[in-house]
Amino acid sequence: MLFGIPRSSVPNLYVLGVAWDGSSSFRRGASGAPRVIRAATSEALYNSFTEDLVDLREAWSYDDLGDVAGSTFGEIVERVKSIVTSRYLGQLFLFLGGDHSITYATVRALKEASPEGFGLVYFDAHPDLYESYEGDPYSHACVLRRIVEDGLVHPSNIVIVGVRAPTREQIVYAEEAGIKIITASEARRLTELNLSFDRAYISFDLDVLDPAHAPGVGNPEPGGLSTRELVDLVRSLRVDVIGFDVVELIPSYDCSGITAYAAAKIIRETLGLAARGARRPG
């Protein structure tokens, strides 16, 4: 698993699955994704080098903490917080979703565990800024609204990339709050993604990709980025990554594992990005 990175009792990388899809609004099945994503990162398929020739085996050692599950979203939030806050000493966290609501739980946990603030880079076809969706304020369509209103990340330190399914109310809210939105069309023309903050959590909703590159997602939206375009944006970042997630993979809709392999590629290149500031255990 994980590109041949060695497992360790003193890791600088933790992997945690969050098997939750109770906040999904369309397709369900993301709770089964952590197992599939793990399988897609197999060293039997991939070597340990990124495109920039970072050897992940030299940069990282990891511990897999298994999967968190629960019958309510509140249980998920508390279990993720308990695990993260009991272990965090500057290590990188990789979270495997789950629907996109899990990002509220993971960001909240890292906010409580980390002594420093951080920004949020949010790759998604949707702004996820509804006040409530179908009566659920913790729907995956409301994630960023809850993160902002609960004071987890300052809105001026949030960048949403790849948006192509907005609503007027969400765009108005983003403009008033100071959240930066980069549309899919704008993102495709970028050669570099510049940020105003030095530390970041990165969230990858796989529906930021066009369905041709990621058919197995909860809310597919045509007109998105290619896997190549997304990887190039990730490689352009100059930021200290404190954690990241990959969410919204629905295995039962994933033709020939296309989406899972895209997820593996994203994880590998993001680990390469994070290795620039990798913190080895003492």
Beta strands, then each sheet from edge to edge (+ up, - down):
strand 1: 13-18
strand 2: 62-68
strand 3: 92-97
strand 4: 119-123
strand 5: 158-163
strand 6: 180-183
strand 7: 199-205
strand 8: 240-247
sheet 1: 2+ 1+ 3+ 8+ 7+ 4+ 5+ 6+
end
